[in-house]
Amino acid sequence: MRKIKILVFTILIFIFSSCTFNNNIDIVTDTIEKPQKGENLLKGTWEVDALEAINKKDFKIENEIGDKLIITNSVVGINNDYSLNPNFSAKYVNLKTYLKSKGIDKLENNENLDKDVIVLNSSDGQFFSRDFIKLSDEKIMFLKNSVIYYLTKKSSSVSNEDILKYTSENSNSSDRVNVNISEKDDTTVLIGIRERVENNTISPKYNYYTYMVRLRPKKEAIFSKTEGIFFPKKDEFWKLKISSSNTDLNYDSILAYPFSLEEDVLNNQKVREKYENVDVNRNIILNYVKGDYVSFQYTDPYSSSKIIKYSILNTSEDFNNAEGLTINEIAQKDVSNDFRSKVLKEIENDHLDYDETQVGEDLSNIGFIRSKGNLILETSYWIRTENSTGQKSFPIDIATNKDFFQSGKKLVNWDQIKNFDSDAKDYIESDNKQYILIQNQDEILIYQLNNGRISEYPSISIATNNSTSIIMCEWAFDEYANVWDDEFKGNDLLHDY
C-alpha cells in the first residue's frame, strides 16, 4: 500500500511540474541573476543602424541613424538620454509575447519573433529606465516614444572620451539643472479642471472648477475648491464659466468677467451681456486658460460633418465682441503661407485626393491643448471630394508668442515622469522649480523638487473620480500666496478639504 501511495505522489509531481513548465513558455519567463560588476551582458559601444515607427500618428524620433549608445557598469547613455548610476536586471522572454505586451504585432525588418531573447533593463530611478533586447551577440533593439531603434555592436569596449561626455561636470549634454532649496517658499497654486461626466452619451457633459492648494513651509498642505475657472489677470482675478444659452443644452456660452463684478454679472442682464461671448452654432469644450486668453475646441451642433475646430479668444472688458485670434496674431508675424502648407502636407500624408482650391483657409482655426507636460498648438482640416472624405485634428509646429508658455528650462522631462509614475498623463513644474504637479488617471499630486529629483511622497494628493484634464495652472509665492488665498476665499461657492 505504501508503494502505491509513493507511486501516485510521484505521478502527481510529474503532472504539476509539466503544467508549470508549459505555462512559462508562452510568457515572460525566468529572471536571470542580476548582472554583477564586470559581467554586463551588453557592455560596449553600439550604433543605431535602423529605426521603425510603431504608431505612425504618435511617435517622436529622438535618435538618428549613426547615433552612439554606450553601456558600461557605471554609465548608460545615448545623446541626452542617460544614467550615471545604472542598476541592471535581466530576464528571458518570448520575443513575440514581449512585443505584443507593448502593442507590437510584427516588425518591418522580418525579425523572427518566435524565439526566446534576453531583455536587459537599465534603470536609474525616475531619471532613466530602458529595456535593451538582445537579438544576437551583434544586434540589439530598444523602444522609446513609439519608435523601435535597432543597433549594431561596434566595439566590446567604451572609449574614455565617450564616457567623459556624460560624466564631465561641464558636459553640454546634461540637462539636469541643480536647484536645491531646503526651505520652500510659501506657495499657492490655482488648478483649473475640466471634468467629463455622462461618458456614455454621444454628447458628454462637462464640469469646470478650480482647486486652490496652499503649500506652506512646515505646515500641512490644504486645498479648497470652487465652481468655474478662477484665474489671475494682471492686478485682479477673473472668473470663467461655460454654460448653455438655449434649450438644446449645447455649451455655446463663455462668461468671463472680473471677480469683483460677480454680483452685477449674475444679477444684471446688461452687465452680463458685456462679458458673455455666445454663438449658438458651436458646442464648446474648454482646453486652456491663461490670463488674457481662453482657448477651446468646438463643433457645430447643427452640422452633419461634426468637424472639430479650434479658437482662441482674448478676455477683455468687451468680451462679448471677442473674435478668434488668427495664427498671424499668435505668431506676431505673417505665417499664413507656412500655416497653409503645413495643413496641405498633413492632408497629403493621409493619402487623401484633393484639389488645393477645395481646401478652405481658416487662419483662426487654432487652439492650445495640453499633452504630456507640454502646451501644443492644434488645428484641423475637413475635406470632401468625389473619392474621399476626411477630417482630422493635429498639432501644427509654428513658433508663437512666448506669453502663452511657461518660462524657463524644465528640470524634469517626460521620461523621468513616466519612470516615476507610469500612469502619469500630465505634469507642470512650479515657476520657482520647488514643486511639481503630476496628474495620473486617478489623482492630482504635488511633490517637492530637490536638485531636479522628485520627492518620494507627495505634499498633497487630490482624488479625481471622473475623467479630468488640467486646463489652467498658476503659481504664487510668499506674500502673493496669501493675497491669492484671501481672494479665492471670497468665493461663495467655496468648499474646503
Helices and strands as residue ranges (DSSP letters): H 2-25, E 31-32, E 44-53, E 68-71, E 76-78, E 81-83, E 87-94, H 95-101, E 116-123, E 129-134, E 139-144, E 147-155, H 160-167, E 187-197, E 205-215, E 222-227, E 229-233, E 236-243, E 253-258, G 259-261, H 262-267, H 269-274, E 276-278, E 283-290, E 293-299, E 309-314, G 319-321, H 327-331, H 336-349, G 356-358, E 367-371, E 374-384, E 389-395, G 402-404, H 414-420, E 426-429, E 435-439, E 443-450, E 453-454, E 460-463, E 467-477, H 479-488, E 495-496
